[in-house]
Amino acid sequence: MSKNKVSPEQQAFLQELAGMWPLAKGSLVQVRKPCIRPNCPSCRQGKKHPAWLFSFAKGGKRVCRYVPTELAPVLRRALENGRQLEKRVVELGEELLERYRRQRQ
């Protein structure tokens, strides 16, 4: 088979993958942080302000980034899609091994 041809199996996976966009790997958590305003009524009462943090591995180290509130639902969906992709990749590995074993018999 030439390098440019895509098998029906590969095409099916690519279509499945396209439906999983956006993708991300890591975790998203909401925290409460004080702000920088010296006379903030919420912070004075100890309520603080909600903020979203996205943490992920980069170069073997844990990295955290603040996430705008309006992006949090999109990132949450991307993380779920990433978990589904990881699960699917494991399934594909099992299928590949089983197919190989059946062909050898």
Secondary structure, DSSP 8 states (H G I E B T S, - for coil): --TT---HHHHHHHHHHHTT-S---SEEEEEEE--S-TT-HHHHTT--EEEEEEEEEETTEEEEEEE-GGGHHHHHHHHHHHHHHHHHHHHHHHHHHHHHHHHH-
